[in-house]
Amino acid sequence: MNTRQETPEEKRERLRQEELKKNPNVALRDGIDRAENGNLADLAGGLGWKGTGILIIVLIVGYVLYKLFF
């Protein structure tokens, strides 16, 4: 028997899906909230560690350039 351990992303998604099944009204509110605010955890999780590092570096460089010119 081959047992595969669930990744943290898969576990989060499974728990979120279970919660949505229990309370469908949360899905509407959750969708509205995510559309308005976004979710940093989803962004960082989707990019991986390299993408997150590059994003941080770009933000820092952008801030430094902003401070130099303004």
MOCOR-V744206 format. One record per run of one state. SS is the DSSP state (a for helix, b for strand, c for the rest). FROM is the first residue (numbers start at 1). TO is the last residue. If there is no record, write none. Layout:
ss-><SS SS>
from-><FROM FROM>
to-><TO TO>
This chain:
ss-><c a c a c a c>
from-><1 8 23 24 38 40 70>
to-><7 22 23 37 39 69 70>
